[in-house]
């Protein structure tokens, strides 16, 4: 009886990692490659880039708190 119990426990201990590792997810397929003949995606028509003057005017109209924030984050800001 003890041997049977130990055999079952050992078999279960060896099988648990395999049972846990199995998933129902399909294997990852590679992402589609962009076509060379396709034009780059266009910018949203509702969004336009501000001119340098418009940016300066908007920054000038901000409160000191927000101007200080822009000065602090300027080194890490990206164009987008």
N, C-alpha and C positions, 0 to 999 in steps of 0.2 A: 504494500500500500504506500509506504514512504517512497519507494523507488518510482512508482507511477506518478505520485504527486511531484517529486523532484523533476522527473522527465517532462511533465506538463509545464511546470514553472520555467524550466530551462528553455523549452521550445517557445514558450510565450515571450520570454525575455529576449530571445534571438529574433523573433518575428516582429516585435513592436516597432523597432526603427524602420523596417520596411513598410509596415502598415501606415505609420505616421507620415512617411516620406511620400507616399503615393497621393497624387492629386487628380482631380478631374479636368484640370486645365489643359487645353491643347498645347502643343509645343509652339514656341514663339516663331512666327514667320518673319522673315526679314522685311524691313519697311520698304515701300516702293521707292525706286530710284527716280529722282526728278528727270524729266525729259530735257535734253539740251535745246530742243527747238521751241520749248514753251517760254513765253515771256515771264519775267519775274512778277510775283503777285502785286497788284496795284494797291495803293494806299486808299484807305476808306475815303469816299468822296466827301463825307461830312467833316473830315479833319484836314486842316491845312496848316502848313508850317508858318509860324509867325515871322515877320521880318525883324531885323535887328532893332529897328526903331519901335515897333510894337512891343517887343519884349522889354526894352528899356522903359517905355511908358508904363507898362503894366507893373514892372518891378518898382518904379518910382511911386506908384499909387498904393503899394502895399504898406502895412504897418511895419514898424521897426522890428517887431518880433519875427515876422515872416521874412523880411529882408535878411535878418541875421541867420535864419534857418537856411536860406538859399546860399548864403556865403559859406556856411558850414558844410553843406553837402555838395557844393560845386565841384570839388576834386573827384567825387565818386559818381557824379551824374553822367548818364549816357545820353546820346542824341535822341534816342527813341523815348 
